Amino acid sequence: MVGVTELGYLGFGVSDMAAWREYASKVMGLEVFDEGESDRFYIRMDYQHHRITVHNSGTDDLDYAGWRVAGPEEFDQMLRQLDDAGVKYTRGTEAECEERSVLDLVKFLDPGDNPTEIYHGPRIDFHKPFHPGRGMHGRFLTGQQGLGHIILRQFDTDKAYRFYIDVLGTRGNVAYHLPIPQIGIVAKPIFLHCNDRDHSVAFLGGPSPKRINHLMIEVDNIDDIGMTHDIVRDLKIPVTVALGKHANDQMLTFYSANPSGWSFEYGGIGRNASHQSEYYGFDMWGHNNDSPGYGLDINFRYDWSNLLKK
């Protein structure tokens, strides 16, 4: 069996291309460019040709997620694993491979009907240094850990867990037991990793209007986290989850609303995957739900109000 090695690229459908260009470059500090197409632009984070393609499709949602395998032999083995699991897939055309800037790809739906792609051989432009859209103190942390992590909608989290473990070769387990008193349940999101990043994908069960809940991008300098937080606040962009520190990856992060109405998580200074099963009841501190309605209406923070009460 082979497994995916990183979350390598994403495609987003949007309805406001101009707002996305500004948010990606001036707010998040990502490099934005196009190659003459009117229906898309690309986002860079490192030497890879691109990590994100923004399509003028109007979906305001995730259009596809690309998972890398090591090479052509692993790609062929992954096709056999998909066949054995009864997954219907379509081989990428030459034009689609060129658009994604990869050597080969295959497309299918995961158990939650999220468009998913497996590929190998991304184009790496070592001759073209990364240029952030605005000043940065450090850099985005990608490399063998991929572009970050995504949280996806799944209709059946157990089925999705088995697919990502048994077919795609990821690892992990439930990492939080989070009480949601307003509806009387305990949320148990599932976090999975495929490299040293604590998680590259996680699942939320239940109804959701969008496939994607949020994308996390990581930086290696705490001052970039603080500066980006200031930029978001000064521009009056909704902070969907306030600054705080997660228990699982121990990242210092905050979440903000992007122009499509879902969230980008921005942060860093955390730890690698433990490669062992753990679970947590709350985050270390912070992460208040400051702006409800973005699919993150969960109590991450422990309530210390009874600390001084007898």
C-alpha positions, 0 to 999 in steps of 0.5 A, spaced: 500 500 500 502 507 498 499 513 501 499 520 499 505 524 502 502 532 502 496 536 501 499 539 494 494 544 491 487 547 492 482 550 487 477 555 489 471 557 486 469 564 487 464 570 485 469 576 486 475 575 483 478 582 485 476 581 492 480 575 492 486 578 489 486 583 494 485 578 500 490 573 498 496 578 496 495 584 501 491 581 507 494 574 507 501 576 504 501 570 498 503 571 491 498 572 486 499 572 479 496 570 472 498 567 465 493 571 461 487 567 463 481 571 464 477 566 468 483 564 473 489 566 477 494 563 481 497 563 488 504 561 490 507 560 497 514 557 495 517 555 489 512 550 486 508 553 480 502 555 484 499 552 490 492 555 489 488 556 483 482 561 484 477 560 478 471 565 476 466 559 477 461 563 482 461 557 487 465 560 493 467 554 495 472 548 494 472 546 487 478 541 488 483 538 493 490 535 490 493 530 494 501 528 492 504 521 491 511 520 491 512 518 483 509 514 477 510 507 481 506 510 487 501 513 482 499 507 479 499 503 485 494 508 488 490 507 482 490 500 484 487 501 491 482 506 488 480 500 483 480 495 489 475 500 493 470 501 488 472 508 487 470 511 480 475 516 477 477 519 471 484 520 468 486 527 467 487 530 460 493 533 458 490 540 458 488 538 465 495 536 467 498 542 464 493 547 468 495 543 474 502 544 473 503 536 474 505 530 470 499 526 471 493 526 475 486 522 477 480 525 479 474 522 483 469 524 489 471 522 496 465 519 501 463 526 502 462 528 495 468 533 495 472 533 488 479 530 490 485 529 485 491 524 486 497 527 482 505 526 482 510 531 479 509 538 480 512 543 477 517 547 481 520 553 479 527 554 483 529 560 478 523 564 480 523 566 488 517 567 491 515 574 492 509 575 497 504 580 496 506 585 501 512 585 506 513 579 511 518 577 516 519 570 515 516 565 510 510 560 509 512 553 511 510 548 506 515 543 503 514 536 505 509 538 509 504 541 504 501 547 503 497 547 510 490 543 512 483 543 510 477 542 514 472 538 510 464 537 510 463 529 511 456 526 511 458 520 514 465 521 518 466 514 519 466 512 512 470 518 510 475 516 516 476 509 513 477 511 506 482 516 508 486 511 512 485 505 508 485 507 501 489 514 501 494 512 506 493 517 511 493 516 519 490 519 525 484 519 530 479 523 533 483 529 537 478 533 540 471 532 544 468 539 544 461 540 548 456 544 544 451 546 549 446 549 545 444 543 541 446 538 547 452 534 543 459 533 544 463 534 537 468 529 535 472 532 529 477 527 526 484 529 524 488 526 519 496 526 517 500 524 512 507 527 514 510 531 519 504 536 519 500 535 525 494 534 520 493 535 513 485 534 513 480 534 518 472 532 518 466 535 521 460 531 520 453 534 520 449 539 515 454 545 512 452 549 506 459 549 503 464 543 502 470 547 506 470 549 513 477 553 513 484 552 510 490 553 514 496 556 512 502 556 516 508 561 517 515 561 521 515 567 524 511 570 530 511 577 528 507 575 521 502 572 525 501 579 529 502 583 523 497 579 519 492 579 525 493 587 525 491 588 518 485 584 519 483 588 525 484 594 521 481 592 515 475 590 519 475 583 516 471 579 521 475 575 525 471 568 526 475 565 531 480 570 535 487 569 537 489 563 541 493 556 541 490 549 539 492 543 543 493 538 538 498 542 533 499 547 539 499 553 533 498 560 535 493 562 530 487 566 528 481 565 523 478 571 518 473 571 513 475 571 506 471 574 500 467 567 499 464 567 506 468 561 509 475 562 513 482 562 513 486 560 519 493 564 519 498 561 524 504 557 526 510 556 531 507 549 533 509 542 533 509 536 528 505 530 528 505 526 535 504 520 530 500 517 536 493 517 538 491 523 543 484 527 544 483 534 548 477 537 551 479 544 550 484 549 546 490 551 550 488 558 551 484 563 546 480 561 540 473 565 542 468 564 537 468 572 535 463 572 529 458 566 529 455 563 522 462 561 519 461 554 521 466 555 527 461 556 532 464 551 537 467 552 544 474 551 544 476 555 550 476 553 557 471 557 562 475 560 567 470 564 570 469 559 576 476 559 578 475 564 584 468 562 586 468 558 593 
